[in-house]
Amino acid sequence: METASLSNMIVLAFALDPLDIVVLATYFAVVVLAGIWSMRRVRNAEDYFIGGRRFGKFFMAFTNFGATVSSDGPILVADQTFRSGFSGIWINLFWIILTPYTWMRALWFRRLRYVTDADFFEDRYESRTLATMFSVFAAVYFSVLISVGLTAMGDSIVGILSLHDSFQGVDSHSLFLLVLCVTVTLTLVYGVCGGLTAAIITDFIQSLFMIFLSVVLIPLAYVQCSGMAGIRQSIPDHLWDMFGSAQASAYTWYSVIALVFLALAGLSATPGNMLVNAAKDERSAQIGVVVGLFVKRFCTLAWAIVGLLAIVLLHQSEVAKNQVYGVMTMRILAPLGLGLIGLVIAGLLGALMSTADTMMVAAGATVTQNIYKPFLAPARSDRHYVRVGRVVSAIVILLAACIALNMRDVLEQFKLTLSLQLVFGPVVWLGMFWRRANAKAAMATVVLSAIVLFVVPKLVCYTSLATDPRYLVETRKAQVTYRSQVATPYDVQRGLASRVGETFSFTEEGPSVPVYFTALQIDEKGRASGAGFLRIGIVLFSMMGVPVGQFSVAALNTLDVVFSIVFPFVVMYAVSRMTRPQSKQQLNRFFARMLTPVTSKSQTEDREKLAHNIERFDEMRSRHLFPNSDWVIEKPDKFTGYGLLIVCGIAALFIGLVWFITVIGRG
């Protein structure tokens, strides 16, 4: 492979089909113009960071769809279903179980009325130190989160371009660098200039591209597979399982539940929660967020179907990691022309940028409002803070590009984002509903969780323990036997049968991973050592006599997740019990926010209503589910209660639809 210079790569890009170039050029022009137009509407910091709190249900739906659907979605789901069967859909579909939380989250965080997530720590815990620590965490978190999409999008577009005649012989790293440069430049231009307003407007445009990206391959690939008969003939029944086997799959029912609780434990502290404050009222926030996420669920199903169709059309040995979508695109769409390749590339770019723009603006807001403004420049104009926010946003997207360039592992980057949230998750969860939660407990939780879950596990990799043979063992490779199978072309391809239709049996061997470390590395002398992170929870369970070495991969990961979730919550609860809560006046002020609805009336009226409720907070106890306790949980009104039931019903129906598809697939 030859290494091409960036200038040569740009010249090569113009060798794409003319229609593809026209589509991409039009897309780029619209995105840049949206940023310039939005820049002229920014009058103050609130306009830039949260769009002036003026968006209704329609735009909130599209911005939440765009912000939560990054390019790692289609790439990761298609890749996992291609390699693991239909159960691979759970790498993304597990979020459907959290839909009820999403309905309530929009209500809670819109009522808090903050500009940034870090404002929560300063208001609830009266701690600027906690707010500062969270601001630093948010900048790092956003960089890692954006890098997941950058890596996935880059790998997939590289898969498309590498199959194009113009890019034959060009090494993948150079292609990846070109895609990265174009994406970062575009995102900087419109996101940094226009702030959240530009992000929301372009998210609407890019959401349309993403919906197109999700469905365009399915009908064409379905025809190439010779319809349902060809699909059933080519895909073995066990690959249609909704959950994988406990012995050989990473997607068992209990590992999916563990993934749900891992996400739930940290979601309250996910940087970007306060973006719901761009909505003009709480109902716009709730409906917009949930509608956007249900659209995403249908896209997730479409991505999984693409992965399954790829089993019929592609050989696993021919497809590199994370390039299933790209290879399918070239195989299905390239012969048609019509600018479809350009549309798919635009869709992948849009999927990434619709997340990156929102995240980097949120990071800029958090760092500017909670570090720069209070500590470095407390009395400057709004225009000055907007400029600083733009600089911080630019730094975050550039840091994300560096992470993507060096890490290049979508699945591990995704898992890291879920784990990072656990440091602050319990602090936010208990702080929102429990009056005893206090600043000392919050600080202890953040510090101890960071040390126990991240710092110590990383440092151990540089000690003698990392080379101790007792801690270098791997999980047993469990075996699952499938008897009396009717051979499909997929089975013949893998050498399991000599011809299609032959009856055979085969044994599938499950994966094996290190028990005590997240990875093992081998040096030039062939010596193994622990790498990544030490699994502290697994070590503790082992010391208690639990036979962790006999566990399957799914069971081991589930056990590890249990410790990671329980530890920070136990610390937060125990220390809160042993220390004094915040002052009654401060607690009343905070919980009055949580109990005061946000309507579409003027902000002046809203402030007056909030001030009135703060003064008469004790009169609001009748609205608590537990009025005589320290738990402040509001009785849901009819809109929230019925809405929650409807949301749960739709989520259940969707899971039923997924199950029904597996039944159809088996025939």
PEHUTA-V970676 format. One record per pair of residues at least 12 apart in sequence whose ideal C-beta (glycine too) atoms are under 8 Angstrom apart, sorted by the first residue. I is the first residue (numbers start at 1). J is the second residue. If there is no record, write none. Layout:
i;j
I;J
I;J
This chain:
i;j
1;169
1;170
1;171
1;172
2;169
2;170
2;171
3;171
3;173
3;174
4;170
4;171
4;174
6;174
6;177
6;178
6;181
9;170
9;174
9;175
9;177
9;178
10;178
12;166
12;167
12;170
13;178
15;164
15;165
15;166
16;164
16;166
16;341
16;342
17;337
17;339
17;341
17;342
19;337
19;338
19;339
19;342
20;339
20;340
20;341
20;342
20;345
21;342
22;339
22;342
23;339
23;342
23;343
23;346
24;342
24;345
24;346
27;209
27;342
27;346
27;349
27;350
28;186
30;205
31;186
31;189
31;190
31;202
31;205
31;206
31;353
32;186
32;189
32;190
34;190
34;194
34;198
34;201
34;202
34;205
35;189
35;190
35;191
35;192
35;193
35;194
35;198
35;202
36;190
36;193
36;194
37;194
37;198
37;201
38;190
38;193
38;194
38;195
38;197
38;198
38;201
39;193
39;194
39;195
39;198
41;194
41;197
42;194
42;195
42;197
42;386
43;382
44;382
44;383
44;386
45;115
45;365
45;368
45;369
45;382
45;385
45;386
45;389
46;115
47;195
47;197
48;195
48;196
48;197
48;361
48;365
48;386
48;389
49;115
49;116
49;195
49;196
49;361
49;362
49;364
49;365
49;368
49;369
49;389
50;115
50;196
50;274
50;275
50;277
50;278
50;365
51;195
51;196
51;197
51;200
51;278
52;197
52;278
53;277
53;278
53;279
53;280
53;603
54;278
54;280
55;200
55;278
55;279
55;280
55;284
55;288
56;279
56;280
56;284
56;288
57;283
57;284
57;287
57;288
57;291
58;288
59;200
59;201
59;204
59;288
60;276
60;278
60;279
60;284
60;285
60;287
60;288
60;289
60;292
61;287
61;288
61;289
61;291
61;292
61;295
62;200
62;203
62;204
62;207
62;292
63;199
63;200
63;203
63;204
63;275
63;278
63;288
63;292
63;358
64;288
64;289
64;291
64;292
64;293
65;203
65;207
65;210
65;291
65;292
65;293
65;295
65;296
66;203
66;204
66;206
66;207
66;210
66;292
66;350
66;354
66;355
66;358
67;199
67;203
67;272
67;275
67;354
67;355
67;358
67;359
68;292
68;293
68;296
68;355
69;207
69;210
69;296
69;299
69;351
69;354
69;355
70;145
70;146
70;148
70;149
70;152
70;153
70;351
70;352
70;354
70;355
70;356
71;149
71;150
71;152
71;153
71;156
71;348
71;349
71;351
71;352
72;148
72;149
72;151
72;152
72;153
72;410
72;414
73;92
73;152
73;296
73;299
73;300
73;303
73;351
74;156
74;213
74;214
74;299
74;303
74;306
74;325
74;348
74;351
75;152
75;153
75;155
75;156
75;322
75;324
75;325
75;410
76;91
76;92
76;152
76;322
76;410
76;411
76;414
77;89
77;91
77;92
77;93
77;300
77;303
77;304
77;307
78;303
78;304
78;306
78;307
78;310
78;324
78;325
78;328
79;307
79;321
79;322
79;323
79;324
79;325
80;251
80;307
81;303
81;304
81;306
81;307
81;308
82;307
82;308
82;310
82;311
82;314
82;316
82;319
82;324
83;316
84;244
84;249
84;250
84;251
85;238
85;239
85;240
85;241
85;244
85;308
86;239
86;240
86;241
86;242
86;304
86;308
86;661
86;662
86;665
87;241
87;242
87;243
87;244
87;249
87;251
88;251
88;304
88;307
89;300
89;301
89;303
89;304
89;658
90;243
90;251
90;256
90;259
91;251
91;411
91;414
92;300
92;303
93;297
93;300
93;301
93;304
93;658
94;256
94;259
94;260
94;263
95;263
95;293
95;296
95;297
96;297
96;651
96;654
96;655
97;260
97;651
98;260
98;263
98;264
98;267
99;290
99;293
99;294
99;647
99;648
99;650
99;651
100;644
100;647
100;648
100;651
101;264
101;267
102;289
102;290
102;293
102;647
103;286
103;289
103;290
103;640
103;643
103;644
103;647
104;640
104;644
105;267
105;268
105;273
105;276
105;289
106;276
106;279
106;282
106;285
106;286
106;288
106;289
106;290
107;282
107;285
107;286
107;640
108;432
108;594
109;273
109;274
109;276
109;277
109;285
110;276
110;277
110;279
110;281
110;282
110;285
110;286
110;598
111;282
111;593
111;594
111;595
111;596
111;597
111;598
112;274
112;277
112;593
112;594
113;277
113;593
113;598
113;606
113;610
114;274
114;277
115;274
115;277
115;365
115;369
116;135
116;274
116;362
116;365
116;366
116;369
116;370
117;134
117;138
117;269
117;271
117;272
117;273
117;274
117;362
117;366
118;131
118;132
118;134
118;135
118;138
118;366
118;369
118;370
119;131
119;274
119;369
119;370
120;274
120;428
120;431
121;133
121;134
121;427
121;442
122;370
123;589
123;590
124;431
124;432
124;437
124;582
124;590
125;427
125;431
125;438
125;439
125;442
125;582
126;439
126;582
126;583
126;586
127;439
127;442
127;443
128;370
128;374
129;443
130;427
130;439
130;442
130;443
130;446
131;370
132;370
132;371
132;375
133;446
134;269
134;271
134;366
134;370
134;424
135;366
135;367
135;370
135;371
136;371
137;271
137;420
137;423
137;424
138;271
138;362
138;363
138;366
138;367
139;363
139;366
139;367
139;392
139;396
139;399
140;420
141;270
141;271
141;417
141;420
141;421
142;271
142;272
142;359
142;360
142;362
142;363
142;396
142;400
143;363
143;396
143;399
143;400
143;403
144;400
144;403
144;413
144;416
144;417
144;420
145;355
145;359
145;400
145;417
146;352
146;355
146;356
146;359
146;360
146;396
146;397
146;400
147;400
147;401
147;403
147;404
147;407
147;413
148;410
148;413
148;414
148;417
149;351
149;352
149;355
149;356
150;180
150;183
150;184
150;352
150;356
150;400
150;401
150;403
150;404
151;322
151;404
151;407
151;408
151;409
151;410
151;413
152;322
152;352
152;410
153;179
153;183
153;348
153;349
153;351
153;352
154;176
154;179
154;180
154;183
154;404
155;176
155;320
155;321
155;322
155;323
155;326
155;408
155;410
156;322
156;323
156;325
156;326
156;348
157;175
157;179
157;326
157;345
157;348
157;349
158;172
158;175
158;176
158;179
158;323
158;326
159;320
159;322
159;323
159;325
159;326
159;327
159;329
159;330
160;326
160;327
160;329
160;330
160;341
160;344
160;345
161;175
161;179
162;175
163;326
163;327
163;330
163;334
164;330
164;334
164;341
176;405
177;405
180;401
180;404
180;405
182;349
183;349
183;352
183;353
183;356
184;397
184;398
184;401
186;349
186;353
187;353
187;356
187;357
187;360
187;397
188;394
188;397
190;202
190;357
191;353
191;356
191;357
191;360
191;361
191;393
191;397
192;360
192;390
192;393
192;394
193;390
195;361
195;386
195;389
195;390
196;275
196;278
196;358
196;361
198;357
199;354
199;357
199;358
199;361
200;278
200;358
202;353
202;354
202;357
203;354
203;357
203;358
205;350
206;350
206;351
206;353
206;354
207;295
207;350
207;354
209;343
209;346
209;347
209;350
209;351
210;299
210;347
210;350
210;351
210;354
211;295
211;299
212;343
212;347
213;343
213;344
213;347
213;348
213;350
213;351
214;298
214;299
214;302
214;303
215;302
216;333
216;340
216;343
216;344
217;306
217;309
217;325
217;328
217;329
217;332
217;333
218;302
218;305
218;306
218;309
220;332
220;333
220;336
221;306
221;309
221;310
221;313
221;328
221;332
222;309
224;313
224;332
225;309
225;312
225;313
228;664
228;667
230;312
231;308
231;309
231;312
231;665
232;665
232;666
232;667
233;488
233;489
233;500
234;311
234;312
234;488
234;489
234;490
235;308
235;311
235;312
235;488
235;490
235;665
236;482
236;485
236;488
236;490
236;491
237;485
237;666
238;482
238;508
239;308
239;311
239;490
240;662
240;665
240;666
241;662
242;658
242;659
242;662
243;256
244;554
245;480
245;508
245;510
246;552
246;554
246;555
247;478
247;479
247;480
247;510
247;552
248;478
248;479
248;480
248;508
248;509
248;510
248;511
248;552
249;510
249;554
250;511
250;553
250;554
250;557
251;554
252;554
252;555
254;554
254;555
254;558
255;554
255;555
255;557
255;558
258;557
258;558
258;561
258;562
259;418
259;561
261;561
261;565
262;418
262;419
262;422
262;561
262;564
262;565
263;418
263;421
265;421
265;422
265;425
265;426
265;429
265;565
265;568
265;569
266;418
266;419
266;420
266;421
266;422
266;424
266;425
267;421
267;425
268;425
268;428
268;429
268;432
269;421
269;423
269;424
269;425
269;427
269;428
269;429
270;421
271;359
271;362
271;363
271;366
272;358
272;359
272;362
274;362
275;358
275;362
276;289
280;600
281;598
281;599
281;600
282;597
282;598
282;599
283;639
284;600
285;598
286;640
286;643
290;647
294;650
294;654
297;654
301;657
301;658
301;661
303;325
305;661
306;324
306;325
306;328
307;324
308;665
309;328
310;324
310;327
310;328
311;490
312;489
312;490
313;328
313;331
314;327
314;328
314;331
315;493
322;410
329;341
329;344
356;397
356;400
359;396
360;393
360;394
360;396
360;397
360;400
361;389
361;393
363;392
363;393
363;396
364;388
364;389
364;390
364;391
364;392
364;393
364;396
365;389
367;389
367;392
368;385
368;388
368;389
368;392
369;385
372;385
372;388
372;392
373;385
419;453
419;454
419;564
422;449
422;453
422;564
422;565
422;568
423;445
423;446
423;449
423;450
423;453
423;454
423;568
424;446
425;568
426;445
426;449
426;568
426;569
426;571
426;572
426;573
427;442
427;445
427;446
427;572
429;569
430;569
430;572
430;573
430;576
432;594
433;631
433;632
433;633
434;576
434;630
434;631
434;632
435;581
435;587
435;591
435;630
435;631
435;632
436;576
436;577
436;581
436;630
437;572
437;576
437;581
438;576
438;579
438;580
438;581
438;582
439;582
440;575
440;579
441;571
441;572
441;573
441;575
441;576
441;579
442;572
444;571
444;572
444;575
445;568
445;571
445;572
445;575
448;568
448;571
449;567
449;568
449;571
452;536
452;567
453;536
453;564
453;567
453;568
454;533
456;534
456;536
457;533
457;534
457;535
457;536
458;533
458;534
460;530
460;534
461;517
461;529
461;530
461;531
461;532
461;533
461;534
465;530
465;534
466;517
466;529
466;530
466;531
466;534
467;527
467;528
467;529
467;530
471;515
471;516
471;517
471;530
471;534
471;539
472;514
472;516
472;517
472;520
472;528
472;529
472;530
473;514
473;515
473;516
473;549
474;512
474;513
474;514
474;515
474;520
475;512
475;513
475;514
475;515
475;549
475;551
475;552
475;553
475;556
476;512
476;549
476;550
476;552
477;509
477;510
477;511
477;512
478;509
478;510
478;552
479;507
479;508
479;509
479;510
480;507
480;508
480;510
481;505
481;506
481;507
481;508
482;505
482;506
482;507
482;508
483;505
484;503
484;505
485;503
485;504
485;505
485;506
486;501
486;502
486;503
487;499
487;500
487;501
487;502
487;503
487;504
488;500
491;504
491;506
510;552
510;553
511;553
512;553
513;553
513;556
514;530
515;535
515;538
515;548
515;549
515;551
515;556
516;530
516;534
516;535
516;538
516;539
516;542
517;530
517;531
517;532
517;533
517;534
517;535
518;531
518;532
518;533
518;535
519;531
519;532
535;560
536;563
537;559
537;560
537;562
537;563
537;564
537;567
538;556
538;559
538;560
538;563
540;563
541;559
541;563
546;559
581;630
588;614
588;617
588;618
589;614
591;617
591;632
592;610
592;613
592;614
592;617
592;620
593;610
594;632
594;634
595;613
595;620
595;623
595;632
595;634
596;609
596;610
596;613
623;635
